[in-house]
Amino acid sequence: MPDTPLPPAPRPVPDAAPRRLCAGADLAEKGKAVVFDVLLWGQRATAFALRFDGAVVAYVNRCVHVPVEMDWQRGEFLDADREWILCSIHGAAYEPATGRCAGGPCGRGRLRPVRVEERSEQVYWYPCADIRPVEPAEPSPREPSP
């Protein structure tokens, strides 16, 4: 049976400005991930970015098997050998560089990628049609003076 094709790349949003995520130095090789809030299809979710083999990669923090957050402690996604992204709930293992399922109940699925870029010692993420930033709440109107 041939491999299931990968989902299409995130669709860009016209005029969507990159969002600063962190300093590049905040992401140690195969270390703790930076977790950040996003809107996935209009619903609050989290995503994470980590450095693996020198590159910064980012994914929505949802297991393909069952849509639950995968980190066993905030920002901790890698297995004990620091080789696989591991779902703490179901044990599904994913290749960090591609997000492809490598074993466990995720079948031939793939984590949903978030486009990231490292430049000028900073890491930025890019919103797309499905993954948007969480905007700060609108300020409440001032109470009328007595």
HUHUCOR-V118517 format. One line per field, one symbol per residue. psi: psi as a letter, one per 30 degrees, with the letter a starting at -180 (. if undefined). Layout:
psi=???
This chain:
psi=klkklllllkklkkgjklkkelkeffjkkhaklkklkljjhfkkllllklkkhfkklklkikkeekilkfkflkfjfllefhfkkkkfefgkkkkeffgkkflagfbglkkjlkklkkkhglkklklaefjlljkkkkkklkkkk.
